[in-house]
Amino acid sequence: MLGNLSRLILQVNEFSGPLPPEIGKLGNLRQLFLTRNTLSGSIPQEVGMMRSLTELDLSSNFFTGVIPSSLGNLSELEQLYLYSNNISGPIPEELGLLQHVFILQLLDNSLSGPIPASIGKMSALANLRLEKNQISGPIPTTFGNLTKLDTLTLSQNKLSGSIPTTIGKLTKLETLSLSQNKLSGSIPASIGNLTKLTDLVLRSNNLSGPLPLERSNNLSGPLPLEMNNLTSLTNLQLSFNNFTGQVTSSRFALLDRLIPPELGEASSASDNNLSGNIPSEIGMLSDLTHFNRGIKQSQVVAVKKLHSLPDGGISNQKAFTSEISALTEIRLRNIVKLYGFCSHPRHSFLVYEFLEGGSLMKILNSEEGAKTVDWIKRANVIKGTFGYMAPELAYTMEVNEKCDVYSFGVLTLEIIMGKHPGDLISSLTSSAFTTLNMPLKDVLDQRLSLPMNEAAREVLSIAKIAIACLHTVPQSRPTMQQVSQELSTQKLHLPSTLHMITLGEVVNLGG
């Protein structure tokens, strides 16, 4: 037996069948990654014997049965991923014994029953995701003890009862999603303590009462002044409720923080019963006609103006609001930040972060600009990019996810080459002998020195992925999830010095 094994990395393969109980004998194993396979059956209790484990990832398989209570014995565990399986039954109380776990992701299963109060004892938790299950009962008040939490998502379950006031103790919380449950009662005033909160999603519940922080409920009454405490809030939806009272200067200050007033409405408060005089501060809202607009405190944003069709009507306005709501919930650092929007029957505006550096194409086409983007920076750019059109679109006119994969391959090559790959693509996809014997170093951007060490391994892995994405048969291209996994895992071993490796050898690396 491999008694000294400390890392077992088998993710993104086609392993099937059950996980053998004998795996529990790997007493020195610290990392076990089996994600993205087709493993099935129950997770054996023997996993709990691997007391040295710090990371356990069994996500994206076909495991069934329950979460073994023996996982509570993994006293050194720091990260636990069981998401996207067919696991059912309750969340075991024993998980509360895991004092070092800072990431717990059990989403997208069939878990049922209440959330154990013992979860509130997991004092190191920073990321807790339990969405897309069948979990019922109340949100435990003990969650107030999880003071290191920055992400808490419990959406798409069957949770009931009220939102506990102890949520207000989670002062590091940035994302709180409780949508699509059966929660009732009012939103506690203590939520105003969450000054780092950037995403609050409470839609599709039975919330009521005077504290309005979400839309399409039955919320009523005036907008509370406590909302001014939410200094990090970047998007606020108040539409389609029954709010009353005046829009006062102090409440308008909240909008001023969301987006400076020169840009118009930063939140949507339409379809309510607000009354009183419009505050004088709103007079600062000027006509928006430019894509880039300088505003106070030297802040610059990008504004996109959308013109409605003549017969658009209110249905289009609601569709626009729905789409923007979804867009603002995306938490990907590679997507340009959407600050907010202004919705109007005649035309609407999207307000984005302004990227002063310009486009990637502009940088790569500049002699000086290209030199500032070294190999590691280019690798980081590639880890969140989509690109150009797949060849099959010319005759099928069918857009699917495999077209995006091809696009990613083209743009990835362009980033490491410093120019559009052009004829190299057709040569690669035809497996031309002369192209496959071309040294990789001759393809790379000649304005940078040849990558070495870690940068060389990054570039080698990226080149292999790019070529795989350009396969002429769409079904033979990897999925973007597989690409993401490959980019985040251990890099390829250099078989020889980089200047000796040919494109053909790149294609065959790692099998």
C-alpha positions as CSV (number, residue, x, y, z in Angstrom):
1,M,0.0,0.0,0.0
2,L,1.1,3.5,-0.7
3,G,1.6,4.4,3.0
4,N,3.7,7.5,2.4
5,L,1.4,9.1,-0.3
6,S,0.5,12.6,0.6
7,R,-1.3,13.9,-2.5
8,L,-3.7,11.9,-4.8
9,I,-4.8,14.0,-7.8
10,L,-7.1,12.1,-10.1
11,Q,-9.5,14.8,-11.1
12,V,-11.0,15.3,-14.6
13,N,-10.7,11.7,-15.8
14,E,-13.2,8.9,-16.5
15,F,-12.9,6.9,-13.3
16,S,-16.1,5.1,-12.5
17,G,-17.5,2.7,-10.0
18,P,-17.4,3.0,-6.2
19,L,-14.7,4.6,-4.1
20,P,-12.9,1.6,-2.5
21,P,-13.0,1.5,1.3
22,E,-9.3,0.6,1.3
23,I,-8.6,4.3,0.6
24,G,-9.0,4.8,4.3
25,K,-5.6,3.1,4.8
26,L,-3.8,6.1,3.2
27,G,-3.1,7.6,6.7
28,N,-0.6,10.2,5.4
29,L,-2.7,11.5,2.6
30,R,-3.3,15.3,2.9
31,Q,-5.0,16.1,-0.4
32,L,-7.5,13.9,-2.3
33,F,-8.9,15.4,-5.5
34,L,-11.4,13.2,-7.4
35,T,-13.6,15.8,-8.9
36,R,-15.1,15.5,-12.4
37,N,-15.1,11.8,-12.8
38,T,-18.1,9.3,-12.9
39,L,-17.6,7.7,-9.5
40,S,-20.8,6.3,-8.0
41,G,-22.1,4.5,-4.9
42,S,-21.8,5.7,-1.3
43,I,-18.9,7.6,0.1
44,P,-17.3,5.0,2.4
45,Q,-17.1,5.6,6.1
46,E,-13.4,4.7,5.9
47,V,-12.7,8.1,4.4
48,G,-12.9,9.3,8.0
49,M,-9.8,7.3,8.8
50,M,-7.6,9.6,6.8
51,R,-6.8,11.9,9.7
52,S,-4.1,13.9,7.9
53,L,-6.5,15.1,5.2
54,T,-6.5,18.9,4.7
55,E,-8.4,19.0,1.4
56,L,-11.1,16.6,0.2
57,D,-12.8,17.2,-3.2
58,L,-15.3,14.6,-4.4
59,S,-17.4,17.1,-6.3
60,S,-19.0,16.6,-9.7
61,N,-19.4,12.8,-9.6
62,F,-22.4,10.5,-9.1
63,F,-22.1,9.7,-5.5
64,T,-25.3,8.6,-3.7
65,G,-26.2,7.8,-0.2
66,V,-25.5,10.0,2.8
67,I,-22.6,12.1,3.9
68,P,-20.7,9.8,6.3
69,S,-20.7,11.0,9.9
70,S,-17.0,9.8,10.1
71,L,-16.0,12.9,8.2
72,G,-16.2,14.6,11.6
73,N,-13.0,12.7,12.5
74,L,-10.9,14.6,9.9
75,S,-9.6,17.1,12.5
76,E,-7.0,18.6,10.1
77,L,-9.5,19.2,7.3
78,E,-9.6,22.7,5.8
79,Q,-11.6,22.4,2.6
80,L,-14.5,20.0,1.9
81,Y,-16.2,19.9,-1.5
82,L,-19.0,17.4,-2.1
83,Y,-21.1,19.6,-4.5
84,S,-22.8,18.3,-7.7
85,N,-23.5,14.7,-6.7
86,N,-26.7,12.8,-5.8
87,I,-26.1,12.7,-2.1
88,S,-29.2,12.7,0.0
89,G,-30.2,12.6,3.7
90,P,-29.3,15.0,6.4
91,I,-26.2,17.1,7.0
92,P,-24.4,15.2,9.8
93,E,-24.1,16.9,13.1
94,E,-20.5,15.7,13.3
95,L,-19.4,18.2,10.7
96,G,-19.6,20.8,13.5
97,L,-16.4,19.2,14.9
98,L,-14.3,20.4,11.9
99,Q,-12.7,23.4,13.5
100,H,-10.3,24.2,10.7
101,V,-12.6,23.9,7.7
102,F,-12.9,27.3,6.0
103,I,-14.6,26.2,2.8
104,L,-17.7,23.9,3.0
105,Q,-19.5,23.4,-0.3
106,L,-22.4,20.9,-0.3
107,L,-24.5,22.6,-3.0
108,D,-26.4,20.9,-5.8
109,N,-27.3,17.6,-4.1
110,S,-30.5,16.2,-2.6
111,L,-29.7,16.9,1.0
112,S,-32.8,17.2,3.3
113,G,-33.7,17.9,6.8
114,P,-32.6,20.9,8.9
115,I,-29.3,22.6,9.0
116,P,-27.6,21.3,12.2
117,A,-27.0,23.9,14.8
118,S,-23.6,22.4,15.2
119,I,-22.5,24.0,11.9
120,G,-22.4,27.2,13.9
121,K,-19.4,25.8,15.8
122,M,-17.2,25.7,12.7
123,S,-15.5,28.8,13.7
124,A,-13.0,28.9,10.8
125,L,-15.7,28.9,8.1
126,A,-15.4,31.7,5.5
127,N,-17.3,30.1,2.6
128,L,-20.5,28.1,3.2
129,R,-22.6,27.0,0.2
130,L,-25.6,24.8,0.7
131,E,-27.8,26.0,-2.2
132,K,-29.8,23.7,-4.6
133,N,-30.8,21.1,-2.1
134,Q,-34.0,20.1,-0.2
135,I,-32.9,21.5,3.1
136,S,-35.8,22.6,5.4
137,G,-36.5,24.1,8.7
138,P,-35.1,27.4,10.1
139,I,-31.8,29.1,9.6
140,P,-29.9,28.3,12.8
141,T,-29.3,31.2,15.1
142,T,-25.9,29.7,15.8
143,F,-24.8,31.0,12.4
144,G,-24.1,34.2,14.2
145,N,-21.0,32.6,15.6
146,L,-19.5,32.2,12.1
147,T,-17.8,35.6,12.3
148,K,-15.3,34.8,9.5
149,L,-17.9,34.1,6.9
150,D,-17.7,36.2,3.7
151,T,-20.0,34.0,1.6
152,L,-23.3,32.4,2.7
153,T,-25.6,30.9,0.1
154,L,-28.6,28.9,1.1
155,S,-30.8,29.6,-1.9
156,Q,-33.1,27.1,-3.7
157,N,-34.0,25.1,-0.6
158,K,-37.1,24.8,1.6
159,L,-36.0,26.9,4.5
160,S,-38.7,28.5,6.6
161,G,-39.2,30.8,9.5
162,S,-37.6,34.2,9.8
163,I,-34.1,35.5,9.0
164,P,-32.3,35.3,12.4
165,T,-31.2,38.6,13.9
166,T,-27.8,37.0,14.6
167,I,-27.0,37.3,10.9
168,G,-26.1,40.9,11.8
169,K,-23.0,39.6,13.6
170,L,-21.4,38.4,10.4
171,T,-19.6,41.6,9.7
172,K,-17.2,40.2,7.1
173,L,-20.1,38.9,5.0
174,E,-19.9,40.0,1.3
175,T,-22.4,37.7,-0.3
176,L,-25.7,36.6,1.4
177,S,-28.1,34.7,-0.8
178,L,-31.3,33.3,0.7
179,S,-33.5,33.4,-2.4
180,Q,-36.1,30.8,-3.4
181,N,-37.0,29.5,0.0
182,K,-40.1,29.9,2.2
183,L,-38.7,32.5,4.6
184,S,-41.2,34.8,6.2
185,G,-41.4,37.8,8.5
186,S,-39.4,41.0,8.2
187,I,-35.8,41.6,7.3
188,P,-34.0,42.2,10.6
189,A,-32.6,45.7,11.2
190,S,-29.3,44.1,12.2
191,I,-28.6,43.5,8.5
192,G,-27.5,47.1,8.5
193,N,-24.4,46.0,10.4
194,L,-23.1,44.1,7.3
195,T,-21.1,47.1,6.0
196,K,-19.0,44.8,3.7
197,L,-22.1,43.3,2.0
198,T,-22.0,43.7,-1.8
199,D,-24.6,41.1,-2.8
200,L,-27.9,40.6,-0.9
201,V,-30.3,38.2,-2.7
202,L,-33.7,37.6,-1.0
203,R,-36.1,37.1,-3.9
204,S,-38.9,34.6,-4.1
205,N,-39.7,34.3,-0.4
206,N,-42.7,35.3,1.7
207,L,-41.0,38.3,3.4
208,S,-43.1,41.2,4.6
209,G,-42.9,44.2,6.9
210,P,-41.2,47.5,6.8
211,L,-37.5,46.7,6.0
212,P,-37.2,46.8,2.2
213,L,-34.1,45.2,0.7
214,E,-35.4,43.1,-2.1
215,R,-38.1,43.2,-4.8
216,S,-41.2,41.2,-5.7
217,N,-42.2,40.5,-2.1
218,N,-45.0,42.2,-0.1
219,L,-42.7,44.8,1.6
220,S,-44.3,48.0,2.6
221,G,-43.7,51.2,4.6
222,P,-41.0,53.8,4.3
223,L,-37.4,53.1,3.4
224,P,-35.5,52.7,6.7
225,L,-32.6,55.0,7.5
226,E,-30.6,52.0,8.6
227,M,-30.0,51.2,4.9
228,N,-27.5,54.1,4.9
229,N,-25.2,51.8,6.9
230,L,-24.7,49.5,3.9
231,T,-21.6,51.4,2.7
232,S,-20.4,48.5,0.4
233,L,-23.8,47.8,-1.3
234,T,-23.4,48.0,-5.1
235,N,-26.8,47.0,-6.3
236,L,-30.3,47.5,-4.7
237,Q,-33.6,46.3,-6.2
238,L,-36.8,47.8,-4.7
239,S,-39.1,47.4,-7.6
240,F,-42.6,45.9,-7.5
241,N,-43.4,46.3,-3.8
242,N,-45.7,48.5,-1.8
243,F,-43.3,51.1,-0.4
244,T,-44.7,54.4,0.8
245,G,-43.3,57.6,2.4
246,Q,-41.0,60.3,1.1
247,V,-37.8,59.9,-0.8
248,T,-35.7,62.1,1.6
249,S,-32.2,63.5,1.1
250,S,-30.8,61.0,3.7
251,R,-32.3,58.1,1.8
252,F,-31.0,59.5,-1.5
253,A,-27.6,59.4,0.0
254,L,-27.7,55.6,-0.3
255,L,-28.1,56.0,-4.1
256,D,-25.2,58.5,-4.1
257,R,-23.0,55.7,-2.8
258,L,-24.2,53.1,-5.2
259,I,-23.4,55.3,-8.2
260,P,-22.6,59.0,-8.1
261,P,-25.8,61.0,-8.8
262,E,-24.5,62.4,-12.1
263,L,-25.1,59.0,-13.6
264,G,-28.8,58.7,-12.8
265,E,-30.6,56.0,-10.9
266,A,-28.3,53.5,-9.2
267,S,-31.1,51.4,-8.0
268,S,-34.6,50.6,-9.3
269,A,-37.5,51.9,-7.1
270,S,-40.2,51.8,-9.7
271,D,-43.7,50.4,-9.2
272,N,-44.2,51.5,-5.6
273,N,-46.3,54.2,-3.9
274,L,-43.5,56.6,-2.9
275,S,-44.7,60.1,-2.1
276,G,-43.5,63.6,-1.2
277,N,-41.2,66.0,-2.9
278,I,-38.3,64.8,-5.0
279,P,-35.2,65.7,-3.0
280,S,-33.1,68.6,-4.4
281,E,-30.1,66.2,-4.7
282,I,-31.7,64.5,-7.6
283,G,-31.3,67.7,-9.6
284,M,-27.7,66.7,-10.0
285,L,-28.7,64.0,-12.4
286,S,-27.7,65.2,-15.9
287,D,-28.5,63.8,-19.3
288,L,-26.4,60.8,-20.2
289,T,-25.3,60.7,-23.8
290,H,-21.6,59.7,-23.6
291,F,-20.0,56.2,-23.2
292,N,-17.3,57.6,-20.9
293,R,-18.2,60.2,-18.4
294,G,-16.1,61.9,-15.8
295,I,-17.7,62.3,-12.4
296,K,-16.9,63.7,-9.0
297,Q,-13.8,62.7,-7.1
298,S,-12.0,61.9,-10.4
299,Q,-14.0,58.7,-10.8
300,V,-14.7,57.6,-14.4
301,V,-17.2,55.0,-15.5
302,A,-18.3,53.5,-18.8
303,V,-22.0,54.1,-19.7
304,K,-23.8,52.1,-22.3
305,K,-27.0,53.6,-23.6
306,L,-29.7,51.2,-24.7
307,H,-32.6,52.4,-26.9
308,S,-36.0,50.6,-26.5
309,L,-38.1,49.5,-29.4
310,P,-41.2,51.7,-30.1
311,D,-43.5,49.0,-28.9
312,G,-41.3,47.9,-26.0
313,G,-43.8,48.6,-23.2
314,I,-43.6,47.5,-19.6
315,S,-43.0,43.9,-20.4
316,N,-39.6,44.8,-21.9
317,Q,-38.8,46.9,-18.9
318,K,-39.4,44.0,-16.6
319,A,-37.3,41.7,-18.8
320,F,-34.5,44.3,-18.8
321,T,-34.7,44.5,-15.0
322,S,-34.7,40.7,-14.6
323,E,-31.6,40.3,-16.9
324,I,-29.7,43.0,-15.1
325,S,-30.6,41.5,-11.7
326,A,-29.0,38.2,-12.9
327,L,-26.0,40.0,-14.2
328,T,-25.3,41.8,-11.0
329,E,-25.3,38.5,-9.1
330,I,-22.4,37.1,-11.2
331,R,-19.2,37.0,-9.0
332,L,-16.4,36.6,-11.5
333,R,-13.4,38.8,-11.2
334,N,-12.8,38.5,-15.0
335,I,-16.1,40.1,-15.9
336,V,-16.1,43.9,-16.0
337,K,-17.9,45.1,-12.9
338,L,-21.5,46.4,-13.4
339,Y,-22.1,49.2,-11.0
340,G,-25.8,49.7,-11.7
341,F,-28.3,50.8,-14.3
342,C,-31.0,53.3,-15.0
343,S,-34.3,51.9,-16.3
344,H,-36.6,54.2,-18.3
345,P,-39.4,53.5,-20.9
346,R,-37.5,55.5,-23.6
347,H,-34.0,54.3,-23.0
348,S,-31.9,52.6,-20.3
349,F,-28.3,52.8,-19.3
350,L,-25.8,50.3,-18.0
351,V,-23.0,51.7,-15.9
352,Y,-19.8,49.7,-15.9
353,E,-16.3,50.0,-14.4
354,F,-14.1,52.0,-16.8
355,L,-11.0,50.1,-17.8
356,E,-8.4,52.8,-18.4
357,G,-5.8,50.5,-19.8
358,G,-7.9,49.8,-22.9
359,S,-8.4,46.5,-24.7
360,L,-6.1,43.5,-24.7
361,M,-5.8,43.9,-28.5
362,K,-4.6,47.5,-28.0
363,I,-2.0,46.4,-25.5
364,L,-0.6,43.5,-27.6
365,N,-0.4,45.6,-30.7
366,S,1.8,48.1,-28.8
367,E,5.5,47.4,-28.7
368,E,5.8,49.0,-25.2
369,G,2.5,47.7,-24.0
370,A,3.2,44.1,-24.9
371,K,6.4,44.1,-22.9
372,T,4.5,45.1,-19.7
373,V,2.4,42.0,-19.9
374,D,4.8,39.2,-19.0
375,W,4.2,35.5,-19.3
376,I,2.6,35.1,-15.8
377,K,0.3,38.1,-16.4
378,R,-0.7,36.5,-19.8
379,A,-1.4,33.2,-18.1
380,N,-3.7,35.0,-15.6
381,V,-5.5,36.8,-18.3
382,I,-6.2,33.5,-20.1
383,K,-7.8,32.0,-17.0
384,G,-10.9,34.1,-17.7
385,T,-11.2,34.7,-21.4
386,F,-13.4,33.9,-24.4
387,G,-12.6,34.8,-28.0
388,Y,-13.4,34.3,-31.7
389,M,-15.8,32.4,-34.0
390,A,-15.6,28.6,-34.5
391,P,-15.4,27.5,-38.2
392,E,-18.5,25.3,-38.0
393,L,-20.6,28.4,-37.5
394,A,-20.1,29.2,-41.2
395,Y,-22.2,26.3,-42.3
396,T,-24.3,25.2,-39.3
397,M,-25.2,28.7,-37.9
398,E,-25.7,26.9,-34.6
399,V,-24.1,28.6,-31.6
400,N,-23.3,26.3,-28.7
401,E,-20.8,25.9,-25.9
402,K,-18.2,24.2,-28.2
403,C,-18.0,27.4,-30.2
404,D,-17.0,29.3,-27.1
405,V,-14.3,26.6,-26.5
406,Y,-12.9,27.2,-30.0
407,S,-13.0,31.0,-29.4
408,F,-11.1,30.5,-26.1
409,G,-8.4,28.5,-28.1
410,V,-8.0,31.3,-30.7
411,L,-7.7,34.1,-28.1
412,T,-5.4,32.0,-25.9
413,L,-3.0,31.6,-28.8
414,E,-3.2,35.3,-29.6
415,I,-2.2,36.2,-26.1
416,I,0.9,34.0,-26.0
417,M,1.8,34.8,-29.6
418,G,1.2,38.5,-29.2
419,K,-0.7,38.6,-32.5
420,H,-3.6,36.8,-34.2
421,P,-2.6,33.2,-34.9
422,G,-3.9,33.4,-38.5
423,D,-2.7,30.6,-40.7
424,L,-1.2,28.7,-37.8
425,I,-4.7,27.6,-36.8
426,S,-5.5,25.9,-40.1
427,S,-2.0,24.3,-40.0
428,L,-2.5,23.0,-36.5
429,T,-6.0,21.6,-37.1
430,S,-4.7,19.8,-40.3
431,S,-1.8,18.3,-38.4
432,A,0.6,19.5,-41.1
433,F,4.0,17.9,-40.6
434,T,6.0,21.1,-41.0
435,T,3.8,22.9,-38.4
436,L,4.0,20.1,-35.8
437,N,7.8,20.2,-36.1
438,M,7.9,23.9,-35.5
439,P,9.6,24.8,-32.2
440,L,7.2,26.3,-29.7
441,K,9.6,29.1,-29.0
442,D,9.2,30.3,-32.5
443,V,5.4,30.7,-32.0
444,L,5.7,32.6,-28.7
445,D,5.7,36.4,-28.6
446,Q,9.3,37.4,-29.7
447,R,9.1,40.7,-27.8
448,L,9.4,38.8,-24.5
449,S,12.3,36.7,-23.3
450,L,11.7,32.9,-23.4
451,P,9.7,31.9,-20.2
452,M,11.6,30.0,-17.6
453,N,10.7,27.7,-14.6
454,E,7.1,28.3,-13.4
455,A,6.3,30.6,-16.3
456,A,7.5,28.0,-18.8
457,R,5.3,25.3,-17.2
458,E,2.4,27.8,-17.4
459,V,2.9,28.6,-21.0
460,L,3.4,24.9,-21.9
461,S,0.1,23.9,-20.2
462,I,-1.7,26.8,-21.8
463,A,-0.4,26.0,-25.3
464,K,-1.5,22.4,-25.0
465,I,-5.0,23.5,-23.9
466,A,-5.3,26.1,-26.7
467,I,-4.5,23.5,-29.3
468,A,-7.0,21.0,-27.9
469,C,-9.7,23.8,-28.0
470,L,-9.1,24.2,-31.8
471,H,-9.9,20.6,-32.7
472,T,-11.9,20.5,-36.0
473,V,-14.4,18.1,-34.5
474,P,-16.5,20.1,-31.9
475,Q,-17.2,17.0,-29.8
476,S,-13.5,16.4,-29.4
477,R,-12.9,19.8,-27.8
478,P,-12.8,19.9,-24.0
479,T,-15.5,21.6,-22.1
480,M,-14.9,25.0,-20.5
481,Q,-15.2,23.3,-17.1
482,Q,-12.4,20.9,-18.1
483,V,-10.3,23.8,-19.3
484,S,-10.9,25.6,-16.0
485,Q,-9.8,22.5,-14.1
486,E,-6.7,22.1,-16.2
487,L,-5.7,25.7,-15.7
488,S,-6.0,25.4,-12.0
489,T,-4.3,22.1,-11.5
490,Q,-0.6,21.2,-11.3
491,K,1.3,22.3,-14.5
492,L,2.9,20.0,-17.0
493,H,6.4,18.8,-16.3
494,L,9.0,20.1,-18.8
495,P,10.2,17.1,-20.8
496,S,13.2,19.2,-21.9
497,T,14.2,22.8,-22.1
498,L,11.5,24.9,-23.6
499,H,13.5,26.0,-26.7
500,M,13.7,22.3,-27.8
501,I,10.0,21.5,-27.6
502,T,8.0,21.3,-30.8
503,L,4.3,21.9,-31.3
504,G,3.8,18.2,-32.0
505,E,5.4,17.4,-28.6
506,V,3.1,19.9,-27.0
507,V,0.1,18.1,-28.4
508,N,1.2,14.8,-27.1
509,L,2.2,15.9,-23.6
510,G,0.4,14.2,-20.7
511,G,-0.9,11.5,-23.0
